[in-house]
Amino acid sequence: MKDRDDYKHDIIDDDLYEEIDEEELYDLVQDEKRKAWERDREEREQRKTKRPFPKWIFWVIALMMITNIVAVLPNTFSIPAVDFLMTSAELSTNDEVSNYKKSVVVVEAGQSQGTGFAINEDGTILTNHHVIEGEKRISVAFPDEGLFQAEVVEQYPEVDLAVLKAEGDGFPHLDLAEETTFEEDDHVYFIGNPLRFTGIANQGNIIGYKNLSDWNQPVLMLDAPIYRGNSGSPVINDKGKVIAVVFATLYEDSEGRVGLAVPIDYYYEQKNFRNK
């Protein structure tokens, strides 16, 4: 694991929760699309002697997802919508990613909608504090199990985390890493509900730690397409463990637009402190 001091940057004053305008979002999506085409070309060259992936499966999944969300397309951005669907459809052919998605929920709290994920089978859910802040009526929707009422059982505003408890048991859940360990440029998955869509899987890489002016501890900085609605998304490493929780975006001088995530270590620290 890299030492946190190796990743110190100049602090930038920025609105961490700002909306991204349509022109900027278009540019971001085009950039991600270019990267995807480059990755795809490289993979095709490497697989010349292997059996090609059955494209019809990919297109069937994409068509199903497009059909399910056609009613909300007029209310959102069409270009990123298609890009998200295609990326998520491709990742959903990965059995592991498809299994991860079962544990990720839509969190409805008043007029706020975000993401959360179950961390054990009894319905304990981790999300961002700003998603549920000040709200009393909260519900969570699992992809397969459906809608459940939930209550806030722990709040850790210092690290923008909150713990919910859904009514029920036997829920699918994700495993938390024992600590946040990584190497620079490590690959990660994240799953959330961006731009009015639900259960969208995406991927990115870890840049390192970032110090913020209003945080006492550094947070993780990600090179990943993160948008409004991804708050509370689990950041999952290639071992299938959650190492962080997405909470914001930021424009950083040297890296451009980046995602920010709360290291899972901070959840353990807050939990242990409350239990003393």
C-alpha positions in Angstrom: 0.0 0.0 0.0 1.2 3.5 -0.9 1.9 5.8 2.0 -0.8 8.6 2.3 1.8 11.3 2.3 2.8 10.3 -1.3 -0.5 11.4 -2.5 -0.9 14.9 -1.1 -2.1 17.5 -3.5 -2.9 21.2 -3.4 -6.4 21.6 -1.9 -8.9 23.0 -4.4 -12.0 25.0 -3.3 -14.8 23.4 -5.2 -18.5 22.4 -4.8 -18.1 18.7 -4.3 -21.8 18.0 -5.1 -22.3 20.3 -8.0 -24.3 19.3 -11.1 -22.4 18.7 -14.3 -23.8 20.7 -17.3 -24.8 18.9 -20.5 -21.8 20.2 -22.6 -19.3 19.1 -19.9 -21.1 15.7 -19.5 -21.0 15.2 -23.3 -17.2 15.8 -23.3 -16.7 13.4 -20.4 -18.7 10.7 -22.1 -16.9 11.1 -25.4 -13.6 10.8 -23.6 -14.8 7.6 -21.8 -16.1 6.3 -25.1 -12.7 6.9 -26.8 -11.0 5.1 -24.0 -13.4 2.2 -24.3 -12.8 1.9 -28.0 -9.0 1.9 -27.5 -9.4 -0.9 -24.8 -11.7 -2.8 -27.1 -9.2 -2.6 -30.0 -6.3 -3.8 -27.8 -8.4 -6.7 -26.5 -9.4 -7.8 -30.0 -5.8 -7.8 -31.1 -4.9 -9.9 -28.0 -7.7 -12.3 -28.7 -7.1 -13.0 -32.4 -6.4 -16.7 -31.7 -9.2 -17.1 -29.2 -12.9 -17.7 -29.7 -14.7 -14.3 -30.0 -17.2 -13.1 -27.4 -20.8 -13.9 -28.6 -21.9 -10.4 -29.5 -25.6 -11.3 -29.7 -25.6 -11.8 -25.9 -24.3 -8.3 -25.4 -26.9 -6.7 -27.7 -29.8 -8.7 -26.1 -28.8 -7.4 -22.6 -28.4 -3.8 -23.9 -31.8 -4.0 -25.7 -33.5 -5.3 -22.5 -32.0 -2.4 -20.4 -33.0 0.2 -23.0 -36.5 -1.1 -23.0 -36.8 -0.9 -19.3 -35.8 2.7 -19.1 -37.4 4.1 -22.3 -40.1 5.9 -20.2 -37.5 8.1 -18.4 -35.3 8.9 -21.4 -36.9 12.3 -22.1 -36.0 13.5 -18.6 -32.3 12.7 -18.8 -29.3 13.1 -21.0 -29.5 10.8 -24.1 -25.8 10.5 -24.9 -24.5 9.4 -21.4 -27.7 7.3 -21.0 -26.7 5.2 -24.0 -23.0 5.1 -22.9 -24.0 4.0 -19.4 -26.3 1.3 -20.7 -23.7 -0.1 -23.1 -20.9 -0.1 -20.5 -23.2 -1.6 -17.8 -24.5 -4.2 -20.3 -21.0 -5.3 -21.2 -19.9 -5.5 -17.5 -23.1 -7.4 -16.7 -21.9 -10.3 -18.8 -19.2 -10.7 -16.1 -20.8 -13.2 -13.6 -19.0 -11.5 -10.6 -20.2 -8.0 -11.5 -23.7 -9.3 -12.1 -23.7 -10.9 -8.6 -22.4 -7.6 -7.0 -25.4 -5.7 -8.5 -27.8 -7.8 -6.4 -26.6 -6.2 -3.2 -26.7 -2.6 -4.4 -29.9 -0.6 -3.6 -31.7 2.6 -4.6 -32.0 4.8 -1.5 -35.0 7.1 -1.4 -35.0 9.7 1.3 -37.5 12.5 0.8 -36.6 14.2 -2.5 -33.1 12.7 -2.4 -32.1 9.6 -4.3 -28.8 7.9 -4.0 -27.1 4.5 -3.7 -26.4 2.1 -0.9 -25.3 -1.5 -0.5 -26.0 -4.3 1.9 -23.1 -5.4 4.0 -24.7 -8.4 5.7 -27.8 -10.6 5.2 -29.8 -8.9 7.9 -30.4 -5.8 5.8 -27.7 -3.6 7.2 -26.9 -1.0 4.4 -24.1 1.5 4.0 -24.7 4.8 2.2 -23.7 8.4 2.4 -24.8 10.6 5.2 -25.7 13.5 2.8 -28.2 11.1 1.0 -30.4 10.6 4.1 -29.6 13.7 6.1 -32.6 15.2 7.9 -35.1 12.7 6.4 -37.3 10.4 8.5 -39.0 8.4 5.8 -36.5 6.2 4.0 -36.9 3.3 1.7 -34.4 1.0 -0.1 -35.0 -1.0 -3.3 -33.1 -4.2 -4.0 -33.0 -5.4 -7.7 -34.5 -8.8 -6.9 -36.1 -8.5 -3.4 -38.0 -5.3 -4.1 -38.8 -2.3 -1.9 -38.3 -2.1 1.9 -38.7 0.5 4.6 -35.5 1.4 6.3 -34.4 3.3 9.4 -31.1 5.1 10.1 -29.3 3.2 12.9 -25.9 5.1 12.7 -24.8 8.4 11.4 -21.2 9.4 10.8 -21.4 12.9 9.2 -17.6 13.4 9.8 -16.9 10.9 7.1 -20.2 11.3 5.2 -21.4 7.8 6.0 -24.6 6.4 7.4 -25.9 2.9 8.3 -29.5 1.9 7.5 -31.4 -1.2 8.5 -34.0 -2.6 6.1 -36.9 -4.7 7.4 -36.3 -8.3 6.6 -33.4 -10.8 6.4 -31.7 -13.1 3.9 -30.5 -10.2 1.8 -27.7 -10.5 -0.7 -24.7 -8.5 0.5 -21.1 -7.4 -0.4 -18.0 -8.2 1.7 -16.1 -5.3 3.1 -12.3 -5.3 2.9 -10.5 -5.5 6.2 -8.7 -2.3 5.3 -8.3 0.0 2.3 -5.2 -1.3 0.5 -4.3 -0.6 -3.1 -1.6 0.2 -5.6 -1.7 3.2 -7.8 -3.8 2.6 -11.0 -5.5 -0.5 -9.4 -8.7 -1.4 -11.3 -12.0 -1.1 -9.5 -15.7 -1.6 -10.2 -18.5 0.6 -8.8 -22.2 0.2 -9.1 -24.9 2.9 -8.5 -27.9 4.8 -9.7 -26.6 7.8 -11.8 -28.7 10.2 -13.9 -32.1 8.6 -13.0 -30.9 5.1 -13.9 -30.6 2.2 -11.5 -28.1 -0.6 -11.1 -25.5 0.8 -13.5 -22.1 -0.9 -13.3 -19.0 0.9 -14.3 -15.2 0.8 -13.8 -12.2 2.9 -13.2 -8.8 3.2 -11.6 -7.5 4.4 -8.2 -5.3 7.6 -8.5 -4.4 7.9 -4.8 -5.3 9.9 -1.8 -6.5 13.5 -1.8 -6.6 16.0 1.0 -9.7 18.2 1.2 -10.0 21.5 3.0 -13.0 20.4 5.1 -11.9 16.9 5.9 -9.5 15.8 8.6 -8.4 12.7 6.7 -7.6 12.2 3.1 -10.0 10.5 0.8 -9.6 8.2 -2.3 -9.4 9.9 -5.7 -10.7 7.8 -8.6 -10.3 8.1 -12.4 -13.9 7.0 -13.1 -17.1 8.3 -14.7 -19.0 9.3 -11.5 -22.2 11.4 -11.7 -25.0 12.6 -9.5 -26.8 9.5 -8.1 -23.6 7.6 -7.6 -23.4 8.8 -4.0 -23.1 5.7 -1.8 -21.8 3.4 -4.5 -19.5 0.7 -3.4 -15.9 0.7 -4.8 -15.0 -2.9 -5.3 -11.5 -4.2 -6.0 -10.6 -7.2 -8.2 -10.9 -9.5 -5.2 -14.5 -8.6 -4.8 -14.1 -6.6 -1.6 -15.5 -3.1 -0.9 -12.6 -0.8 -0.2 -14.4 2.6 -0.3 -17.7 4.4 -0.8 -18.2 7.0 -3.5 -19.4 10.4 -2.1 -18.6 13.2 -4.6 -16.8 14.5 -7.6 -14.1 17.2 -7.9 -12.1 19.1 -10.5 -8.4 18.6 -9.7 -5.8 20.7 -11.5 -3.5 17.8 -12.5 -6.1 15.0 -13.0 -9.2 16.9 -14.2 -12.6 15.6 -13.2 -12.2 12.8 -10.6 -14.4 10.8 -8.3 -14.0 10.9 -4.5 -14.6 8.0 -2.2 -14.5 7.4 1.6 -12.0 4.7 2.5 -13.7 1.8 4.3 -11.2 2.2 7.1 -13.1 5.3 8.2 -16.3 3.3 8.6 -14.5 0.9 11.0 -12.9 3.7 12.9 -16.3 5.4 13.4 -18.0 2.2 14.3 -15.4 1.2 16.9 -15.3 4.6 18.4 -19.1 4.6 18.9 -19.0 1.1 20.4 -16.5 2.0 23.1 
